[in-house]
Amino acid sequence: MTPALPAPLGEALHARGLRRTPQRERVLSSVRRLGHATPEEVLADLRADGAAPAVDASTVYRALALLEELGLVARTALDRRADTFHAVEHGGHLHLVCDGCGAVAEAPADAAAELAADLRRRTGFTADVAHLALRGRCAACGAGPTPQTPEEP
């Protein structure tokens, strides 16, 4: 069964007693336009478009958190440094993140259905694979060694 799309922004905000603001609209539009974006990429996109009203970093972070609560955007850890957001209407999919070149490709979420079923059977855990990020190497980078991430202090 295909999950229902979330309510439009205005309806979702109204249901929570919140106002529909130009800043929230612009943040959601930016996420939709960019596909997958960190908060910093959303901020850069909004600053580049030059539209009013101006949006600062704290507004972007607050808007993304609210849009996630409303079910309009989803958060995925594609990068080891910052979470990435994408519009929920983009649909459930796997993120294939190359540790060689950093490219991100997508695969249908049902490609992980067998894995999710096996995990549930073995452990009783129900995995949400609709926005799963898998790290590895893309075809262009080959199956060489995966670069190591520097240790955190």
BAFI-3210 file (N, C-alpha, C; in Angstrom, 3 decimals, decimal comma, padded with zeros to 6 digits):
// residues 153
n [1|2|3|4|5|6|7|8|9|10|11|12|13|14|15|16|17|18|19|20|21|22|23|24|25|26|27|28|29|30|31|32|33|34|35|36|37|38|39|40|41|42|43|44|45|46|47|48|49|50|51|52|53|54|55|56|57|58|59|60|61|62|63|64|65|66|67|68|69|70|71|72|73|74|75|76|77|78|79|80|81|82|83|84|85|86|87|88|89|90|91|92|93|94|95|96|97|98|99|100|101|102|103|104|105|106|107|108|109|110|111|112|113|114|115|116|117|118|119|120|121|122|123|124|125|126|127|128|129|130|131|132|133|134|135|136|137|138|139|140|141|142|143|144|145|146|147|148|149|150|151|152|153]
n.u [000,839|000,569|001,862|-000,040|000,227|001,653|-000,296|-000,837|001,356|000,031|-002,354|-001,272|000,095|-002,019|-003,576|-002,033|-002,235|-000,544|001,086|001,219|004,070|006,056|008,779|008,817|007,519|009,382|011,637|010,669|010,148|012,750|013,989|012,524|013,292|016,082|016,321|018,003|019,314|021,515|021,049|022,701|023,065|020,454|020,152|022,122|020,991|018,623|019,632|020,884|018,766|017,718|015,202|012,683|011,188|014,345|016,231|017,607|020,176|019,216|016,476|016,184|017,003|015,049|012,713|013,135|013,122|010,470|009,070|009,838|008,632|005,982|005,801|006,480|009,034|011,869|014,551|017,823|020,885|023,184|025,697|028,653|028,976|026,756|023,186|020,826|018,089|014,993|012,089|009,098|007,212|008,758|009,093|009,632|012,876|016,070|019,213|022,190|025,340|028,438|031,574|033,895|033,776|031,730|029,280|025,700|023,276|020,051|017,845|015,018|012,944|011,892|013,896|015,207|013,449|013,531|015,689|014,623|012,467|013,848|015,287|013,151|012,060|014,204|014,834|012,627|012,523|011,254|012,214|012,587|012,891|012,442|013,887|016,597|020,123|022,819|026,190|029,068|030,767|030,564|029,951|031,777|033,922|034,719|035,561|037,492|039,508|037,716|037,817|039,107|037,500|038,621|039,560|037,509|038,280]
n.v [-001,177|002,208|004,944|007,736|011,032|013,832|016,440|019,593|022,419|024,713|023,575|021,686|023,337|024,937|023,000|022,606|024,982|026,972|029,648|030,209|031,116|033,320|032,647|029,939|028,789|029,368|027,901|025,246|025,172|025,477|023,096|021,247|022,046|021,602|018,882|016,903|018,232|019,929|021,899|024,155|024,255|024,788|027,335|028,761|028,519|029,966|032,499|033,027|033,282|035,742|036,665|038,348|037,765|038,216|035,391|033,893|031,741|030,512|030,612|028,890|026,420|026,148|026,106|023,799|021,836|022,075|021,493|018,860|017,736|018,103|016,271|016,854|017,049|014,860|013,606|012,546|010,869|011,452|012,381|012,381|014,590|016,385|016,333|015,590|016,894|016,125|016,489|014,904|014,054|013,262|010,621|007,278|005,955|004,389|005,675|005,752|006,104|007,136|006,427|007,014|009,118|010,690|010,852|010,637|008,316|006,965|004,300|002,111|001,850|-000,650|-002,382|-003,006|-004,501|-007,257|-007,409|-005,881|-007,535|-009,843|-008,872|-008,277|-010,820|-012,151|-010,537|-009,138|-006,484|-003,717|-002,306|000,922|001,415|003,299|005,639|005,020|005,181|003,920|003,185|002,952|002,019|003,572|002,524|003,808|004,419|001,955|-001,124|-000,548|000,165|001,630|005,033|006,135|007,753|010,618|010,387|011,575|014,172]
n.w [000,000|-000,846|000,936|002,155|000,822|002,559|004,153|002,511|003,102|004,280|005,355|007,146|008,957|009,915|011,222|013,459|014,696|013,838|012,012|008,468|007,025|004,933|005,102|005,960|003,783|001,767|002,642|002,468|-000,300|-001,265|-000,349|-001,850|-004,427|-004,388|-003,886|-002,248|000,608|002,851|005,866|005,580|002,802|002,007|003,152|001,664|-000,892|-000,548|000,007|-002,397|-004,155|-003,647|-002,926|-001,006|002,192|003,909|005,036|007,862|009,320|011,722|011,326|009,143|010,275|012,323|010,756|009,184|011,193|012,094|009,709|009,414|011,707|010,930|008,956|006,349|005,343|005,274|007,243|006,639|007,171|005,119|004,823|006,724|008,242|008,284|008,586|006,000|004,199|002,595|000,507|001,505|-000,334|-002,373|-002,138|-000,789|-000,641|-001,129|-000,193|-001,810|-000,956|-002,000|-000,721|-001,946|-003,987|-003,076|-004,329|-004,528|-005,042|-005,921|-004,995|-005,339|-002,422|-001,915|-002,548|-000,269|001,120|001,669|003,437|005,589|006,289|007,087|009,311|011,007|011,387|012,628|014,872|015,772|015,335|013,635|010,800|009,351|006,164|004,300|003,955|003,994|004,312|002,598|002,732|000,650|-002,348|-005,495|-008,911|-010,588|-008,906|-008,133|-006,400|-004,515|-001,535|001,200|002,051|005,192|007,888|009,606|013,041|015,690|018,013]
ca.u [000,000|001,329|001,489|-000,670|001,094|001,325|-001,149|-000,075|001,936|-000,967|-003,236|-000,503|000,349|-003,311|-003,975|-001,238|-002,438|000,625|000,915|001,955|004,901|006,861|010,042|008,555|007,238|010,624|012,491|010,116|010,382|014,168|014,246|011,953|014,104|017,422|016,255|018,598|020,116|021,810|020,541|023,584|022,765|019,167|020,424|022,823|020,017|017,702|020,362|021,185|017,589|017,532|013,815|012,376|012,045|015,628|016,148|018,896|020,438|018,340|015,157|016,245|017,027|013,731|011,731|013,361|012,652|009,012|008,622|010,019|007,546|004,726|005,833|006,648|010,398|012,493|015,976|018,645|022,316|023,914|027,059|029,060|029,063|025,479|021,994|020,287|016,635|014,326|010,633|008,514|006,518|009,774|008,856|010,598|013,956|017,364|020,271|023,439|026,345|029,774|032,642|035,019|033,602|030,676|028,039|024,528|022,316|018,854|017,298|013,694|012,951|011,561|015,129|015,624|012,314|013,959|016,503|013,716|011,708|014,774|015,531|011,957|011,955|015,287|014,963|011,383|012,698|010,666|013,086|012,050|013,876|011,967|014,896|017,823|021,356|023,814|027,501|029,852|031,508|029,812|030,584|032,921|035,033|035,115|035,472|038,732|039,336|036,919|038,626|038,809|037,137|039,510|039,022|037,063|039,076]
ca.v [000,000|003,442|005,866|008,980|012,198|014,721|017,578|020,774|023,200|025,530|022,701|021,089|024,386|025,314|021,919|022,757|026,333|027,778|030,489|029,943|032,303|033,277|031,972|028,499|028,427|029,425|026,780|024,039|025,266|025,239|021,655|020,584|022,405|021,023|017,425|016,522|019,400|020,221|023,233|025,175|024,347|025,483|028,743|029,321|028,596|031,072|033,761|033,218|033,667|037,169|037,031|038,820|038,331|037,558|034,250|033,626|030,325|029,984|030,433|027,675|025,268|026,026|025,725|022,390|021,014|022,095|020,763|017,437|017,376|018,093|015,176|017,371|016,728|013,767|013,801|011,369|011,120|011,082|012,859|012,158|015,873|017,091|015,667|016,075|016,895|016,082|016,545|013,580|013,642|012,662|009,184|006,465|005,438|004,172|006,586|005,016|007,147|006,649|006,907|007,422|010,428|011,446|010,852|010,031|007,782|006,459|003,008|001,959|001,364|-002,079|-003,159|-003,417|-005,170|-008,559|-007,120|-005,479|-008,722|-010,722|-008,257|-008,450|-012,247|-012,533|-009,741|-008,472|-005,066|-003,273|-001,265|001,881|001,481|004,267|006,682|004,415|005,553|002,848|003,681|001,993|002,576|003,580|001,766|004,563|004,339|000,560|-001,784|-000,319|000,392|002,778|005,976|006,177|009,051|010,974|010,197|012,787|014,364]
ca.w [000,000|-000,943|001,995|001,718|000,837|003,669|003,846|002,091|004,192|004,961|006,142|008,235|009,943|010,502|012,136|014,679|015,219|013,469|010,833|007,231|006,817|003,703|005,369|005,950|002,389|000,999|003,051|001,857|-001,749|-001,503|-000,185|-003,033|-005,596|-004,279|-003,832|-000,969|000,971|004,249|006,215|005,013|001,369|001,908|003,423|000,503|-001,980|-000,259|-000,131|-003,814|-004,934|-003,426|-002,637|000,339|003,223|004,152|005,943|008,498|009,607|012,769|010,718|008,333|011,184|012,967|009,736|008,833|012,318|012,060|008,515|009,711|012,635|010,179|007,997|004,994|004,933|006,015|007,540|006,404|007,368|003,909|005,005|008,113|008,925|008,452|008,088|004,745|004,183|001,298|000,603|001,674|-001,556|-003,255|-002,012|-000,083|-001,487|-000,491|-000,607|-001,999|-000,763|-002,336|000,149|-002,783|-004,621|-002,411|-005,101|-003,903|-005,998|-005,267|-005,403|-004,736|-001,042|-001,858|-002,710|001,076|001,774|002,189|004,618|006,668|006,709|007,800|010,617|011,843|011,701|013,551|016,087|016,135|015,042|012,373|010,248|008,385|005,086|003,306|003,742|004,482|003,615|002,553|002,317|-000,111|-003,490|-006,744|-009,985|-011,120|-007,950|-008,015|-005,090|-003,775|-000,098|001,602|002,831|006,617|008,419|010,709|014,380|016,385|019,239]
c.u [000,885|000,895|000,891|000,349|000,695|000,416|-000,280|000,350|000,886|-001,881|-002,501|-000,234|-000,942|-003,770|-003,221|-001,385|-001,279|000,338|001,742|002,741|005,670|008,182|009,863|008,284|008,517|011,557|011,980|010,336|011,837|014,506|013,719|012,828|015,461|017,422|016,721|019,526|020,331|021,187|021,398|023,337|021,427|019,384|021,113|021,873|019,079|018,387|020,645|019,967|017,206|016,114|013,673|011,286|013,339|015,438|017,532|019,004|019,488|016,926|015,117|016,200|015,662|012,678|011,898|012,869|011,129|008,475|008,796|008,919|006,210|004,672|005,983|008,054|010,899|013,980|016,692|020,105|023,077|025,391|027,414|029,105|027,703|024,329|021,519|018,774|016,139|012,823|010,068|007,806|007,467|009,686|009,963|011,629|015,197|018,334|021,556|024,561|027,722|030,808|033,871|034,875|032,513|029,357|026,924|023,584|021,115|018,480|015,929|013,794|012,661|012,779|015,631|014,518|012,714|014,818|015,608|012,927|012,597|015,081|014,336|011,822|012,983|015,238|013,658|011,416|012,083|011,471|012,326|013,110|013,465|012,999|016,238|019,016|022,340|025,119|028,242|030,615|030,636|030,591|031,828|034,133|035,506|035,059|036,740|038,455|038,533|037,805|038,172|038,485|038,078|038,806|038,623|037,921|038,269]
c.v [001,242|004,391|007,143|010,108|013,096|015,849|018,731|021,600|023,982|024,710|022,137|022,114|024,769|024,274|022,008|024,149|027,263|028,562|029,973|031,221|032,181|032,526|030,457|028,011|028,374|028,269|025,491|024,040|024,975|023,759|020,902|020,817|021,687|019,496|016,894|017,663|019,484|021,580|024,353|025,351|025,048|026,970|029,409|029,496|029,781|032,424|034,069|033,687|035,129|037,598|037,516|037,934|037,541|036,451|034,013|032,147|029,765|029,760|029,161|026,447|025,058|025,562|024,260|021,465|020,946|021,304|019,261|016,955|017,243|016,964|015,622|017,162|015,581|014,058|012,475|011,756|010,615|011,377|012,637|013,454|016,493|016,258|016,350|015,950|016,769|016,049|015,133|013,123|013,077|011,140|008,470|005,897|005,217|005,211|005,769|006,042|006,566|007,279|007,334|008,844|011,279|011,489|010,173|009,605|007,270|005,102|002,891|001,370|-000,121|-002,967|-003,659|-004,166|-006,508|-008,397|-006,771|-006,680|-009,673|-010,174|-008,455|-009,899|-012,636|-011,817|-009,137|-006,980|-004,748|-002,084|-000,375|002,042|002,492|005,351|006,231|004,880|004,398|003,427|002,577|002,698|002,496|002,809|002,478|004,478|002,906|000,062|-001,619|-000,057|001,657|003,704|006,008|007,604|009,386|010,809|011,554|012,932|014,052]
c.w [000,000|000,162|001,418|001,772|002,000|003,201|003,352|003,298|004,970|005,854|007,355|009,333|010,663|011,531|013,462|015,300|014,913|012,191|009,652|006,932|005,508|003,910|005,329|004,530|001,566|001,353|002,412|000,349|-002,093|-001,388|-001,399|-004,262|-005,575|-004,259|-002,487|-000,588|002,469|004,582|005,611|003,511|001,138|002,122|002,232|-000,674|-001,778|-000,387|-001,596|-004,598|-004,721|-003,104|-001,207|000,913|003,364|005,177|006,525|008,852|010,647|012,236|009,892|009,223|011,854|011,961|009,349|009,943|012,326|010,875|008,688|010,668|011,914|009,154|006,560|004,450|005,800|006,145|007,302|006,597|006,144|004,055|006,467|008,912|009,205|007,906|006,817|004,799|002,755|001,517|000,639|000,400|-002,602|-003,189|-001,278|-001,043|-000,636|-001,039|-000,671|-002,027|-001,021|-001,416|-000,650|-003,276|-003,986|-003,163|-004,315|-005,013|-005,212|-005,834|-004,748|-003,328|-000,965|-002,102|-001,357|001,814|002,383|003,440|005,803|007,194|007,512|009,198|011,544|012,299|012,768|014,892|016,593|015,863|013,683|011,871|009,275|007,296|004,013|003,011|004,308|003,646|003,732|002,019|001,585|-001,214|-004,730|-007,811|-010,519|-010,199|-007,751|-006,590|-004,279|-002,309|000,169|002,417|004,286|007,018|009,566|012,054|014,967|017,644|020,477]
res [m|t|p|a|l|p|a|p|l|g|e|a|l|h|a|r|g|l|r|r|t|p|q|r|e|r|v|l|s|s|v|r|r|l|g|h|a|t|p|e|e|v|l|a|d|l|r|a|d|g|a|a|p|a|v|d|a|s|t|v|y|r|a|l|a|l|l|e|e|l|g|l|v|a|r|t|a|l|d|r|r|a|d|t|f|h|a|v|e|h|g|g|h|l|h|l|v|c|d|g|c|g|a|v|a|e|a|p|a|d|a|a|a|e|l|a|a|d|l|r|r|r|t|g|f|t|a|d|v|a|h|l|a|l|r|g|r|c|a|a|c|g|a|g|p|t|p|q|t|p|e|e|p]
***
